[in-house]
Amino acid sequence: MNCVLTGAVAMIATATAAHAAALNFTTPGFRGVNPNAEYAGFESFTVPFGGPNFPDDPTSNGLPATLTQNTMPDFSMPPGILISGDGNMYSGFQSLDLTLADIAASPIRTVILQVRTLGTELFYGGVGLSYVDGNGATQTLTPDVSRQLSRVSGPPIMGFPTDNVEWRFKWDLSGLADDVSAYEIGMTHFAPHLSLDRIELDTLSIPAPASVVLLGVAMAGPLRRRR
């Protein structure tokens, strides 16, 4: 049993090592520049089930963001779900059920999610952003943008085709009637042998009312002086 588990993880590592160093994510122009922008980067995961994984990229400032894997690992047919030696979250013959949760101090206008997987792929059509509206009902939004950033084909693992894929999702929340400051993004997959390698989450919020007032005061001064 342990031999099967070790062999599968070793094959994933070998099949994906060459591509793992290349990162083709695109950095949003507001990251690190706009004071209402938050970023959370996940590179090494620590909890394979139930508990939250926290951003470990030292440049992260979106600290409320957490990633939770909800499928209970089943090792009766190994490999189950585990954290590999390089910090990836690996699924054998089960499907990862991932929830990325985030909360902001003010209503969010833009959400950008970038994910890198190794081995098999996410179910991209099932990725959705959920929030609770003003009536207490849960609303789920499909991405406004869902596109591939890169793809490198790897050798089959236990007969299953593999691809090392980087994908980008974007939601524009500016046109919603509701103010969204707390939300979750759900992700899953169906084929065995997926390794979750990296996640980057960027959000841009609407300035809080106090910030808008201060900005207005700052702009009014020069206007008065021109009169």
mmCIF file of the C-alpha atoms, coordinates in Angstrom:
data_MODEL
# 
_entry.id   MODEL 
# 
loop_
_atom_site.group_PDB 
_atom_site.id 
_atom_site.type_symbol 
_atom_site.label_atom_id 
_atom_site.label_alt_id 
_atom_site.label_comp_id 
_atom_site.label_asym_id 
_atom_site.label_entity_id 
_atom_site.label_seq_id 
_atom_site.pdbx_PDB_ins_code 
_atom_site.Cartn_x 
_atom_site.Cartn_y 
_atom_site.Cartn_z 
_atom_site.occupancy 
_atom_site.B_iso_or_equiv 
_atom_site.pdbx_formal_charge 
_atom_site.auth_seq_id 
_atom_site.auth_comp_id 
_atom_site.auth_asym_id 
_atom_site.auth_atom_id 
_atom_site.pdbx_PDB_model_num 
ATOM 1   C CA . MET A 1 1   ? 0.000   0.000  0.000   1.00 0.00 ? 1   MET A CA 1 
ATOM 2   C CA . ASN A 1 2   ? 2.756   2.433  0.915   1.00 0.00 ? 2   ASN A CA 1 
ATOM 3   C CA . CYS A 1 3   ? 4.616   1.481  -2.285  1.00 0.00 ? 3   CYS A CA 1 
ATOM 4   C CA . VAL A 1 4   ? 1.604   2.488  -4.393  1.00 0.00 ? 4   VAL A CA 1 
ATOM 5   C CA . LEU A 1 5   ? 1.309   5.785  -2.536  1.00 0.00 ? 5   LEU A CA 1 
ATOM 6   C CA . THR A 1 6   ? 5.010   6.581  -2.782  1.00 0.00 ? 6   THR A CA 1 
ATOM 7   C CA . GLY A 1 7   ? 5.160   5.591  -6.446  1.00 0.00 ? 7   GLY A CA 1 
ATOM 8   C CA . ALA A 1 8   ? 2.214   7.774  -7.450  1.00 0.00 ? 8   ALA A CA 1 
ATOM 9   C CA . VAL A 1 9   ? 3.565   10.826 -5.671  1.00 0.00 ? 9   VAL A CA 1 
ATOM 10  C CA . ALA A 1 10  ? 7.018   10.233 -7.169  1.00 0.00 ? 10  ALA A CA 1 
ATOM 11  C CA . MET A 1 11  ? 5.560   10.028 -10.678 1.00 0.00 ? 11  MET A CA 1 
ATOM 12  C CA . ILE A 1 12  ? 3.667   13.304 -10.203 1.00 0.00 ? 12  ILE A CA 1 
ATOM 13  C CA . ALA A 1 13  ? 6.847   14.969 -8.973  1.00 0.00 ? 13  ALA A CA 1 
ATOM 14  C CA . THR A 1 14  ? 8.909   13.669 -11.901 1.00 0.00 ? 14  THR A CA 1 
ATOM 15  C CA . ALA A 1 15  ? 6.286   14.531 -14.499 1.00 0.00 ? 15  ALA A CA 1 
ATOM 16  C CA . THR A 1 16  ? 5.903   18.103 -13.310 1.00 0.00 ? 16  THR A CA 1 
ATOM 17  C CA . ALA A 1 17  ? 9.308   19.175 -11.996 1.00 0.00 ? 17  ALA A CA 1 
ATOM 18  C CA . ALA A 1 18  ? 10.460  20.764 -15.255 1.00 0.00 ? 18  ALA A CA 1 
ATOM 19  C CA . HIS A 1 19  ? 7.413   23.009 -15.521 1.00 0.00 ? 19  HIS A CA 1 
ATOM 20  C CA . ALA A 1 20  ? 7.040   23.866 -11.849 1.00 0.00 ? 20  ALA A CA 1 
ATOM 21  C CA . ALA A 1 21  ? 9.734   26.545 -11.916 1.00 0.00 ? 21  ALA A CA 1 
ATOM 22  C CA . ALA A 1 22  ? 8.076   28.588 -14.693 1.00 0.00 ? 22  ALA A CA 1 
ATOM 23  C CA . LEU A 1 23  ? 5.300   30.890 -13.504 1.00 0.00 ? 23  LEU A CA 1 
ATOM 24  C CA . ASN A 1 24  ? 3.156   32.563 -16.150 1.00 0.00 ? 24  ASN A CA 1 
ATOM 25  C CA . PHE A 1 25  ? 0.699   34.335 -13.863 1.00 0.00 ? 25  PHE A CA 1 
ATOM 26  C CA . THR A 1 26  ? -0.056  37.947 -14.769 1.00 0.00 ? 26  THR A CA 1 
ATOM 27  C CA . THR A 1 27  ? 0.293   40.575 -12.048 1.00 0.00 ? 27  THR A CA 1 
ATOM 28  C CA . PRO A 1 28  ? -2.719  42.937 -11.931 1.00 0.00 ? 28  PRO A CA 1 
ATOM 29  C CA . GLY A 1 29  ? -1.754  46.569 -12.351 1.00 0.00 ? 29  GLY A CA 1 
ATOM 30  C CA . PHE A 1 30  ? -3.361  47.493 -9.019  1.00 0.00 ? 30  PHE A CA 1 
ATOM 31  C CA . ARG A 1 31  ? -1.380  44.998 -6.898  1.00 0.00 ? 31  ARG A CA 1 
ATOM 32  C CA . GLY A 1 32  ? 0.949   46.780 -4.508  1.00 0.00 ? 32  GLY A CA 1 
ATOM 33  C CA . VAL A 1 33  ? -0.054  50.172 -5.935  1.00 0.00 ? 33  VAL A CA 1 
ATOM 34  C CA . ASN A 1 34  ? -3.696  50.816 -5.068  1.00 0.00 ? 34  ASN A CA 1 
ATOM 35  C CA . PRO A 1 35  ? -4.309  51.147 -1.294  1.00 0.00 ? 35  PRO A CA 1 
ATOM 36  C CA . ASN A 1 36  ? -7.613  49.297 -1.725  1.00 0.00 ? 36  ASN A CA 1 
ATOM 37  C CA . ALA A 1 37  ? -5.938  46.256 -3.303  1.00 0.00 ? 37  ALA A CA 1 
ATOM 38  C CA . GLU A 1 38  ? -5.253  43.007 -1.457  1.00 0.00 ? 38  GLU A CA 1 
ATOM 39  C CA . TYR A 1 39  ? -3.125  40.043 -2.525  1.00 0.00 ? 39  TYR A CA 1 
ATOM 40  C CA . ALA A 1 40  ? -2.898  36.518 -1.093  1.00 0.00 ? 40  ALA A CA 1 
ATOM 41  C CA . GLY A 1 41  ? -0.359  34.021 -2.439  1.00 0.00 ? 41  GLY A CA 1 
ATOM 42  C CA . PHE A 1 42  ? -0.438  30.313 -1.552  1.00 0.00 ? 42  PHE A CA 1 
ATOM 43  C CA . GLU A 1 43  ? 2.617   28.287 -2.559  1.00 0.00 ? 43  GLU A CA 1 
ATOM 44  C CA . SER A 1 44  ? 3.061   25.672 0.183   1.00 0.00 ? 44  SER A CA 1 
ATOM 45  C CA . PHE A 1 45  ? -0.039  24.048 1.630   1.00 0.00 ? 45  PHE A CA 1 
ATOM 46  C CA . THR A 1 46  ? -0.054  22.476 5.087   1.00 0.00 ? 46  THR A CA 1 
ATOM 47  C CA . VAL A 1 47  ? -3.547  21.109 5.847   1.00 0.00 ? 47  VAL A CA 1 
ATOM 48  C CA . PRO A 1 48  ? -5.020  18.447 3.493   1.00 0.00 ? 48  PRO A CA 1 
ATOM 49  C CA . PHE A 1 49  ? -8.481  18.347 5.058   1.00 0.00 ? 49  PHE A CA 1 
ATOM 50  C CA . GLY A 1 50  ? -10.832 20.427 7.171   1.00 0.00 ? 50  GLY A CA 1 
ATOM 51  C CA . GLY A 1 51  ? -8.545  23.161 8.435   1.00 0.00 ? 51  GLY A CA 1 
ATOM 52  C CA . PRO A 1 52  ? -7.583  26.405 6.724   1.00 0.00 ? 52  PRO A CA 1 
ATOM 53  C CA . ASN A 1 53  ? -4.433  26.922 4.686   1.00 0.00 ? 53  ASN A CA 1 
ATOM 54  C CA . PHE A 1 54  ? -3.107  30.471 4.969   1.00 0.00 ? 54  PHE A CA 1 
ATOM 55  C CA . PRO A 1 55  ? -1.194  32.613 2.444   1.00 0.00 ? 55  PRO A CA 1 
ATOM 56  C CA . ASP A 1 56  ? 2.542   31.975 2.732   1.00 0.00 ? 56  ASP A CA 1 
ATOM 57  C CA . ASP A 1 57  ? 3.861   34.369 0.090   1.00 0.00 ? 57  ASP A CA 1 
ATOM 58  C CA . PRO A 1 58  ? 5.623   37.039 2.194   1.00 0.00 ? 58  PRO A CA 1 
ATOM 59  C CA . THR A 1 59  ? 4.268   39.811 -0.041  1.00 0.00 ? 59  THR A CA 1 
ATOM 60  C CA . SER A 1 60  ? 0.663   38.878 0.811   1.00 0.00 ? 60  SER A CA 1 
ATOM 61  C CA . ASN A 1 61  ? -1.472  41.534 2.452   1.00 0.00 ? 61  ASN A CA 1 
ATOM 62  C CA . GLY A 1 62  ? -4.826  39.795 1.994   1.00 0.00 ? 62  GLY A CA 1 
ATOM 63  C CA . LEU A 1 63  ? -4.444  37.912 5.265   1.00 0.00 ? 63  LEU A CA 1 
ATOM 64  C CA . PRO A 1 64  ? -8.137  37.020 5.833   1.00 0.00 ? 64  PRO A CA 1 
ATOM 65  C CA . ALA A 1 65  ? -8.018  34.747 2.752   1.00 0.00 ? 65  ALA A CA 1 
ATOM 66  C CA . THR A 1 66  ? -7.953  31.007 3.512   1.00 0.00 ? 66  THR A CA 1 
ATOM 67  C CA . LEU A 1 67  ? -8.085  27.799 1.460   1.00 0.00 ? 67  LEU A CA 1 
ATOM 68  C CA . THR A 1 68  ? -9.869  24.711 2.815   1.00 0.00 ? 68  THR A CA 1 
ATOM 69  C CA . GLN A 1 69  ? -10.025 21.226 1.295   1.00 0.00 ? 69  GLN A CA 1 
ATOM 70  C CA . ASN A 1 70  ? -13.359 19.592 2.216   1.00 0.00 ? 70  ASN A CA 1 
ATOM 71  C CA . THR A 1 71  ? -13.086 15.971 1.002   1.00 0.00 ? 71  THR A CA 1 
ATOM 72  C CA . MET A 1 72  ? -12.185 13.567 3.807   1.00 0.00 ? 72  MET A CA 1 
ATOM 73  C CA . PRO A 1 73  ? -9.089  11.564 2.732   1.00 0.00 ? 73  PRO A CA 1 
ATOM 74  C CA . ASP A 1 74  ? -9.724  7.869  2.148   1.00 0.00 ? 74  ASP A CA 1 
ATOM 75  C CA . PHE A 1 75  ? -6.577  5.758  2.312   1.00 0.00 ? 75  PHE A CA 1 
ATOM 76  C CA . SER A 1 76  ? -8.356  2.427  1.819   1.00 0.00 ? 76  SER A CA 1 
ATOM 77  C CA . MET A 1 77  ? -7.307  2.771  -1.837  1.00 0.00 ? 77  MET A CA 1 
ATOM 78  C CA . PRO A 1 78  ? -4.112  4.826  -1.693  1.00 0.00 ? 78  PRO A CA 1 
ATOM 79  C CA . PRO A 1 79  ? -3.064  7.416  -2.458  1.00 0.00 ? 79  PRO A CA 1 
ATOM 80  C CA . GLY A 1 80  ? -5.759  9.498  -0.810  1.00 0.00 ? 80  GLY A CA 1 
ATOM 81  C CA . ILE A 1 81  ? -5.355  13.240 -0.290  1.00 0.00 ? 81  ILE A CA 1 
ATOM 82  C CA . LEU A 1 82  ? -2.120  14.491 1.206   1.00 0.00 ? 82  LEU A CA 1 
ATOM 83  C CA . ILE A 1 83  ? 0.492   17.235 1.297   1.00 0.00 ? 83  ILE A CA 1 
ATOM 84  C CA . SER A 1 84  ? 3.528   16.231 -0.763  1.00 0.00 ? 84  SER A CA 1 
ATOM 85  C CA . GLY A 1 85  ? 7.114   16.946 0.218   1.00 0.00 ? 85  GLY A CA 1 
ATOM 86  C CA . ASP A 1 86  ? 7.218   20.122 -1.890  1.00 0.00 ? 86  ASP A CA 1 
ATOM 87  C CA . GLY A 1 87  ? 4.096   21.545 -0.230  1.00 0.00 ? 87  GLY A CA 1 
ATOM 88  C CA . ASN A 1 88  ? 1.633   20.690 -2.996  1.00 0.00 ? 88  ASN A CA 1 
ATOM 89  C CA . MET A 1 89  ? -1.830  19.364 -2.175  1.00 0.00 ? 89  MET A CA 1 
ATOM 90  C CA . TYR A 1 90  ? -2.108  16.027 -3.976  1.00 0.00 ? 90  TYR A CA 1 
ATOM 91  C CA . SER A 1 91  ? -5.183  13.894 -4.666  1.00 0.00 ? 91  SER A CA 1 
ATOM 92  C CA . GLY A 1 92  ? -4.926  10.260 -5.662  1.00 0.00 ? 92  GLY A CA 1 
ATOM 93  C CA . PHE A 1 93  ? -8.232  8.628  -6.563  1.00 0.00 ? 93  PHE A CA 1 
ATOM 94  C CA . GLN A 1 94  ? -10.381 11.204 -4.789  1.00 0.00 ? 94  GLN A CA 1 
ATOM 95  C CA . SER A 1 95  ? -11.441 14.674 -5.901  1.00 0.00 ? 95  SER A CA 1 
ATOM 96  C CA . LEU A 1 96  ? -10.308 17.790 -4.097  1.00 0.00 ? 96  LEU A CA 1 
ATOM 97  C CA . ASP A 1 97  ? -13.225 19.973 -2.978  1.00 0.00 ? 97  ASP A CA 1 
ATOM 98  C CA . LEU A 1 98  ? -11.612 23.374 -2.483  1.00 0.00 ? 98  LEU A CA 1 
ATOM 99  C CA . THR A 1 99  ? -13.073 26.495 -0.889  1.00 0.00 ? 99  THR A CA 1 
ATOM 100 C CA . LEU A 1 100 ? -11.178 29.772 -1.092  1.00 0.00 ? 100 LEU A CA 1 
ATOM 101 C CA . ALA A 1 101 ? -12.765 32.202 1.379   1.00 0.00 ? 101 ALA A CA 1 
ATOM 102 C CA . ASP A 1 102 ? -12.028 35.899 1.697   1.00 0.00 ? 102 ASP A CA 1 
ATOM 103 C CA . ILE A 1 103 ? -13.376 39.007 3.403   1.00 0.00 ? 103 ILE A CA 1 
ATOM 104 C CA . ALA A 1 104 ? -12.545 42.668 2.834   1.00 0.00 ? 104 ALA A CA 1 
ATOM 105 C CA . ALA A 1 105 ? -13.074 45.836 4.847   1.00 0.00 ? 105 ALA A CA 1 
ATOM 106 C CA . SER A 1 106 ? -15.094 47.478 2.065   1.00 0.00 ? 106 SER A CA 1 
ATOM 107 C CA . PRO A 1 107 ? -17.136 46.262 -0.932  1.00 0.00 ? 107 PRO A CA 1 
ATOM 108 C CA . ILE A 1 108 ? -15.101 44.414 -3.540  1.00 0.00 ? 108 ILE A CA 1 
ATOM 109 C CA . ARG A 1 109 ? -15.143 45.525 -7.159  1.00 0.00 ? 109 ARG A CA 1 
ATOM 110 C CA . THR A 1 110 ? -12.741 43.044 -8.818  1.00 0.00 ? 110 THR A CA 1 
ATOM 111 C CA . VAL A 1 111 ? -11.598 39.511 -7.964  1.00 0.00 ? 111 VAL A CA 1 
ATOM 112 C CA . ILE A 1 112 ? -8.788  37.785 -9.870  1.00 0.00 ? 112 ILE A CA 1 
ATOM 113 C CA . LEU A 1 113 ? -7.847  34.165 -9.161  1.00 0.00 ? 113 LEU A CA 1 
ATOM 114 C CA . GLN A 1 114 ? -4.865  32.391 -10.738 1.00 0.00 ? 114 GLN A CA 1 
ATOM 115 C CA . VAL A 1 115 ? -4.256  28.685 -10.184 1.00 0.00 ? 115 VAL A CA 1 
ATOM 116 C CA . ARG A 1 116 ? -1.511  26.279 -11.202 1.00 0.00 ? 116 ARG A CA 1 
ATOM 117 C CA . THR A 1 117 ? -2.204  22.541 -11.186 1.00 0.00 ? 117 THR A CA 1 
ATOM 118 C CA . LEU A 1 118 ? 0.072   19.667 -12.096 1.00 0.00 ? 118 LEU A CA 1 
ATOM 119 C CA . GLY A 1 119 ? -1.090  16.276 -13.351 1.00 0.00 ? 119 GLY A CA 1 
ATOM 120 C CA . THR A 1 120 ? -4.792  16.282 -14.183 1.00 0.00 ? 120 THR A CA 1 
ATOM 121 C CA . GLU A 1 121 ? -6.926  19.437 -14.295 1.00 0.00 ? 121 GLU A CA 1 
ATOM 122 C CA . LEU A 1 122 ? -9.568  21.390 -12.447 1.00 0.00 ? 122 LEU A CA 1 
ATOM 123 C CA . PHE A 1 123 ? -13.143 21.411 -13.708 1.00 0.00 ? 123 PHE A CA 1 
ATOM 124 C CA . TYR A 1 124 ? -12.962 24.981 -14.991 1.00 0.00 ? 124 TYR A CA 1 
ATOM 125 C CA . GLY A 1 125 ? -16.662 25.193 -15.798 1.00 0.00 ? 125 GLY A CA 1 
ATOM 126 C CA . GLY A 1 126 ? -17.505 24.531 -12.156 1.00 0.00 ? 126 GLY A CA 1 
ATOM 127 C CA . VAL A 1 127 ? -15.469 27.374 -10.655 1.00 0.00 ? 127 VAL A CA 1 
ATOM 128 C CA . GLY A 1 128 ? -17.830 29.920 -9.121  1.00 0.00 ? 128 GLY A CA 1 
ATOM 129 C CA . LEU A 1 129 ? -17.818 32.853 -6.702  1.00 0.00 ? 129 LEU A CA 1 
ATOM 130 C CA . SER A 1 130 ? -20.564 32.718 -4.063  1.00 0.00 ? 130 SER A CA 1 
ATOM 131 C CA . TYR A 1 131 ? -21.829 35.418 -1.728  1.00 0.00 ? 131 TYR A CA 1 
ATOM 132 C CA . VAL A 1 132 ? -24.905 36.110 0.400   1.00 0.00 ? 132 VAL A CA 1 
ATOM 133 C CA . ASP A 1 133 ? -27.131 38.847 -0.999  1.00 0.00 ? 133 ASP A CA 1 
ATOM 134 C CA . GLY A 1 134 ? -29.160 41.452 0.880   1.00 0.00 ? 134 GLY A CA 1 
ATOM 135 C CA . ASN A 1 135 ? -32.081 39.008 1.240   1.00 0.00 ? 135 ASN A CA 1 
ATOM 136 C CA . GLY A 1 136 ? -29.924 36.305 2.822   1.00 0.00 ? 136 GLY A CA 1 
ATOM 137 C CA . ALA A 1 137 ? -29.841 34.113 -0.289  1.00 0.00 ? 137 ALA A CA 1 
ATOM 138 C CA . THR A 1 138 ? -26.631 32.633 -1.671  1.00 0.00 ? 138 THR A CA 1 
ATOM 139 C CA . GLN A 1 139 ? -25.745 33.817 -5.164  1.00 0.00 ? 139 GLN A CA 1 
ATOM 140 C CA . THR A 1 140 ? -23.097 32.104 -7.309  1.00 0.00 ? 140 THR A CA 1 
ATOM 141 C CA . LEU A 1 141 ? -21.393 33.897 -10.183 1.00 0.00 ? 141 LEU A CA 1 
ATOM 142 C CA . THR A 1 142 ? -19.483 32.341 -13.056 1.00 0.00 ? 142 THR A CA 1 
ATOM 143 C CA . PRO A 1 143 ? -16.257 34.164 -13.985 1.00 0.00 ? 143 PRO A CA 1 
ATOM 144 C CA . ASP A 1 144 ? -16.428 37.063 -16.423 1.00 0.00 ? 144 ASP A CA 1 
ATOM 145 C CA . VAL A 1 145 ? -13.042 35.865 -17.691 1.00 0.00 ? 145 VAL A CA 1 
ATOM 146 C CA . SER A 1 146 ? -11.774 32.283 -17.625 1.00 0.00 ? 146 SER A CA 1 
ATOM 147 C CA . ARG A 1 147 ? -8.682  31.647 -19.701 1.00 0.00 ? 147 ARG A CA 1 
ATOM 148 C CA . GLN A 1 148 ? -5.616  29.480 -19.931 1.00 0.00 ? 148 GLN A CA 1 
ATOM 149 C CA . LEU A 1 149 ? -2.251  31.116 -19.293 1.00 0.00 ? 149 LEU A CA 1 
ATOM 150 C CA . SER A 1 150 ? -0.017  28.147 -20.085 1.00 0.00 ? 150 SER A CA 1 
ATOM 151 C CA . ARG A 1 151 ? -0.115  24.403 -20.717 1.00 0.00 ? 151 ARG A CA 1 
ATOM 152 C CA . VAL A 1 152 ? 2.665   21.827 -20.849 1.00 0.00 ? 152 VAL A CA 1 
ATOM 153 C CA . SER A 1 153 ? 1.749   18.192 -21.488 1.00 0.00 ? 153 SER A CA 1 
ATOM 154 C CA . GLY A 1 154 ? 3.406   15.578 -19.325 1.00 0.00 ? 154 GLY A CA 1 
ATOM 155 C CA . PRO A 1 155 ? 3.656   11.786 -19.404 1.00 0.00 ? 155 PRO A CA 1 
ATOM 156 C CA . PRO A 1 156 ? 0.646   9.690  -18.329 1.00 0.00 ? 156 PRO A CA 1 
ATOM 157 C CA . ILE A 1 157 ? 0.375   8.779  -14.651 1.00 0.00 ? 157 ILE A CA 1 
ATOM 158 C CA . MET A 1 158 ? -1.118  5.327  -14.049 1.00 0.00 ? 158 MET A CA 1 
ATOM 159 C CA . GLY A 1 159 ? -2.756  5.549  -17.467 1.00 0.00 ? 159 GLY A CA 1 
ATOM 160 C CA . PHE A 1 160 ? -4.249  9.025  -16.968 1.00 0.00 ? 160 PHE A CA 1 
ATOM 161 C CA . PRO A 1 161 ? -3.149  11.918 -19.225 1.00 0.00 ? 161 PRO A CA 1 
ATOM 162 C CA . THR A 1 162 ? -1.480  14.823 -17.455 1.00 0.00 ? 162 THR A CA 1 
ATOM 163 C CA . ASP A 1 163 ? -1.100  18.516 -18.171 1.00 0.00 ? 163 ASP A CA 1 
ATOM 164 C CA . ASN A 1 164 ? 0.650   21.216 -16.192 1.00 0.00 ? 164 ASN A CA 1 
ATOM 165 C CA . VAL A 1 165 ? -1.777  24.132 -16.448 1.00 0.00 ? 165 VAL A CA 1 
ATOM 166 C CA . GLU A 1 166 ? -1.961  27.736 -15.270 1.00 0.00 ? 166 GLU A CA 1 
ATOM 167 C CA . TRP A 1 167 ? -5.421  29.307 -15.394 1.00 0.00 ? 167 TRP A CA 1 
ATOM 168 C CA . ARG A 1 168 ? -6.820  32.772 -14.697 1.00 0.00 ? 168 ARG A CA 1 
ATOM 169 C CA . PHE A 1 169 ? -10.336 33.681 -13.549 1.00 0.00 ? 169 PHE A CA 1 
ATOM 170 C CA . LYS A 1 170 ? -11.749 37.192 -13.134 1.00 0.00 ? 170 LYS A CA 1 
ATOM 171 C CA . TRP A 1 171 ? -15.011 38.480 -11.659 1.00 0.00 ? 171 TRP A CA 1 
ATOM 172 C CA . ASP A 1 172 ? -16.300 42.042 -12.084 1.00 0.00 ? 172 ASP A CA 1 
ATOM 173 C CA . LEU A 1 173 ? -18.624 42.793 -9.156  1.00 0.00 ? 173 LEU A CA 1 
ATOM 174 C CA . SER A 1 174 ? -19.013 46.509 -9.844  1.00 0.00 ? 174 SER A CA 1 
ATOM 175 C CA . GLY A 1 175 ? -22.407 46.121 -11.528 1.00 0.00 ? 175 GLY A CA 1 
ATOM 176 C CA . LEU A 1 176 ? -24.080 44.137 -8.742  1.00 0.00 ? 176 LEU A CA 1 
ATOM 177 C CA . ALA A 1 177 ? -26.938 45.596 -6.729  1.00 0.00 ? 177 ALA A CA 1 
ATOM 178 C CA . ASP A 1 178 ? -25.376 44.056 -3.606  1.00 0.00 ? 178 ASP A CA 1 
ATOM 179 C CA . ASP A 1 179 ? -22.195 45.185 -1.897  1.00 0.00 ? 179 ASP A CA 1 
ATOM 180 C CA . VAL A 1 180 ? -19.956 42.112 -1.659  1.00 0.00 ? 180 VAL A CA 1 
ATOM 181 C CA . SER A 1 181 ? -17.256 42.155 1.003   1.00 0.00 ? 181 SER A CA 1 
ATOM 182 C CA . ALA A 1 182 ? -17.265 38.438 1.910   1.00 0.00 ? 182 ALA A CA 1 
ATOM 183 C CA . TYR A 1 183 ? -17.279 35.603 -0.609  1.00 0.00 ? 183 TYR A CA 1 
ATOM 184 C CA . GLU A 1 184 ? -16.117 32.069 -1.362  1.00 0.00 ? 184 GLU A CA 1 
ATOM 185 C CA . ILE A 1 185 ? -14.739 30.515 -4.541  1.00 0.00 ? 185 ILE A CA 1 
ATOM 186 C CA . GLY A 1 186 ? -15.354 26.799 -5.059  1.00 0.00 ? 186 GLY A CA 1 
ATOM 187 C CA . MET A 1 187 ? -13.120 24.524 -7.150  1.00 0.00 ? 187 MET A CA 1 
ATOM 188 C CA . THR A 1 188 ? -13.080 20.796 -7.836  1.00 0.00 ? 188 THR A CA 1 
ATOM 189 C CA . HIS A 1 189 ? -11.998 18.203 -10.421 1.00 0.00 ? 189 HIS A CA 1 
ATOM 190 C CA . PHE A 1 190 ? -12.961 14.696 -11.538 1.00 0.00 ? 190 PHE A CA 1 
ATOM 191 C CA . ALA A 1 191 ? -9.887  12.847 -12.875 1.00 0.00 ? 191 ALA A CA 1 
ATOM 192 C CA . PRO A 1 192 ? -7.397  11.255 -10.441 1.00 0.00 ? 192 PRO A CA 1 
ATOM 193 C CA . HIS A 1 193 ? -3.883  12.509 -9.690  1.00 0.00 ? 193 HIS A CA 1 
ATOM 194 C CA . LEU A 1 194 ? -4.181  16.275 -9.440  1.00 0.00 ? 194 LEU A CA 1 
ATOM 195 C CA . SER A 1 195 ? -1.510  18.254 -7.629  1.00 0.00 ? 195 SER A CA 1 
ATOM 196 C CA . LEU A 1 196 ? -2.433  21.791 -6.545  1.00 0.00 ? 196 LEU A CA 1 
ATOM 197 C CA . ASP A 1 197 ? 0.782   23.781 -6.865  1.00 0.00 ? 197 ASP A CA 1 
ATOM 198 C CA . ARG A 1 198 ? 0.005   27.490 -6.413  1.00 0.00 ? 198 ARG A CA 1 
ATOM 199 C CA . ILE A 1 199 ? -2.834  29.983 -5.977  1.00 0.00 ? 199 ILE A CA 1 
ATOM 200 C CA . GLU A 1 200 ? -2.759  33.765 -6.259  1.00 0.00 ? 200 GLU A CA 1 
ATOM 201 C CA . LEU A 1 201 ? -5.780  35.864 -5.279  1.00 0.00 ? 201 LEU A CA 1 
ATOM 202 C CA . ASP A 1 202 ? -6.079  39.590 -5.978  1.00 0.00 ? 202 ASP A CA 1 
ATOM 203 C CA . THR A 1 203 ? -8.971  41.865 -5.039  1.00 0.00 ? 203 THR A CA 1 
ATOM 204 C CA . LEU A 1 204 ? -9.709  45.534 -5.563  1.00 0.00 ? 204 LEU A CA 1 
ATOM 205 C CA . SER A 1 205 ? -12.252 47.188 -3.281  1.00 0.00 ? 205 SER A CA 1 
ATOM 206 C CA . ILE A 1 206 ? -14.288 50.370 -3.483  1.00 0.00 ? 206 ILE A CA 1 
ATOM 207 C CA . PRO A 1 207 ? -12.778 52.997 -1.156  1.00 0.00 ? 207 PRO A CA 1 
ATOM 208 C CA . ALA A 1 208 ? -14.488 53.265 2.220   1.00 0.00 ? 208 ALA A CA 1 
ATOM 209 C CA . PRO A 1 209 ? -16.702 56.376 2.601   1.00 0.00 ? 209 PRO A CA 1 
ATOM 210 C CA . ALA A 1 210 ? -14.176 58.069 4.912   1.00 0.00 ? 210 ALA A CA 1 
ATOM 211 C CA . SER A 1 211 ? -11.505 57.672 2.246   1.00 0.00 ? 211 SER A CA 1 
ATOM 212 C CA . VAL A 1 212 ? -13.770 59.236 -0.358  1.00 0.00 ? 212 VAL A CA 1 
ATOM 213 C CA . VAL A 1 213 ? -14.476 62.222 1.910   1.00 0.00 ? 213 VAL A CA 1 
ATOM 214 C CA . LEU A 1 214 ? -10.776 62.757 2.592   1.00 0.00 ? 214 LEU A CA 1 
ATOM 215 C CA . LEU A 1 215 ? -10.042 62.557 -1.123  1.00 0.00 ? 215 LEU A CA 1 
ATOM 216 C CA . GLY A 1 216 ? -12.741 65.138 -1.808  1.00 0.00 ? 216 GLY A CA 1 
ATOM 217 C CA . VAL A 1 217 ? -11.319 67.506 0.816   1.00 0.00 ? 217 VAL A CA 1 
ATOM 218 C CA . ALA A 1 218 ? -7.831  67.097 -0.616  1.00 0.00 ? 218 ALA A CA 1 
ATOM 219 C CA . MET A 1 219 ? -9.090  67.934 -4.114  1.00 0.00 ? 219 MET A CA 1 
ATOM 220 C CA . ALA A 1 220 ? -11.200 70.881 -2.941  1.00 0.00 ? 220 ALA A CA 1 
ATOM 221 C CA . GLY A 1 221 ? -8.204  72.806 -1.586  1.00 0.00 ? 221 GLY A CA 1 
ATOM 222 C CA . PRO A 1 222 ? -6.522  73.405 -4.948  1.00 0.00 ? 222 PRO A CA 1 
ATOM 223 C CA . LEU A 1 223 ? -9.890  74.321 -6.496  1.00 0.00 ? 223 LEU A CA 1 
ATOM 224 C CA . ARG A 1 224 ? -10.484 77.004 -3.861  1.00 0.00 ? 224 ARG A CA 1 
ATOM 225 C CA . ARG A 1 225 ? -7.039  78.469 -4.414  1.00 0.00 ? 225 ARG A CA 1 
ATOM 226 C CA . ARG A 1 226 ? -7.727  78.863 -8.146  1.00 0.00 ? 226 ARG A CA 1 
ATOM 227 C CA . ARG A 1 227 ? -10.733 81.146 -7.540  1.00 0.00 ? 227 ARG A CA 1 
# 
